[in-house]
Amino acid sequence: MRFVPTPLAGSYLIEPEPISDERGFFARTFCRDEFAAHGLDPSLVQCNISFNRKKGTLRGMHFQTPPHEEAKVVRCTRGKIYDVMV
């Protein structure tokens, strides 16, 4: 995985590095050690998936303060996403 820093401190664009052959490809989507090496808490507490039937669907904004803050990993598996971090 490639961790590309963004202008927002502590946030990254995490790009998979697929290994391809005639069958298709394999790519790591999570690695505790790689997350920790970039200062990201590697303890996985919850994992969710959502599906939007309509283009342009708006999902909620989330805000947490200590001690209830959460790190988020957002992945778009098909189509496009416009994700905003504040």
Residue pairs with C-beta under 8 A, 6 or more apart in sequence:
1 14
1 15
1 16
1 17
1 27
1 28
1 29
1 31
1 34
2 14
2 15
2 17
3 12
3 13
3 14
3 34
3 38
4 12
4 13
4 14
4 15
5 11
5 12
6 12
6 13
6 85
8 85
10 39
10 40
11 85
12 38
12 40
14 73
16 27
16 28
16 29
17 27
17 28
18 25
18 26
18 27
19 25
19 26
19 27
28 34
29 75
30 44
30 73
32 42
33 42
35 41
35 42
36 42
40 71
41 71
45 70
50 59
52 59
61 84
61 86
62 70
62 72
64 70
74 81
74 83
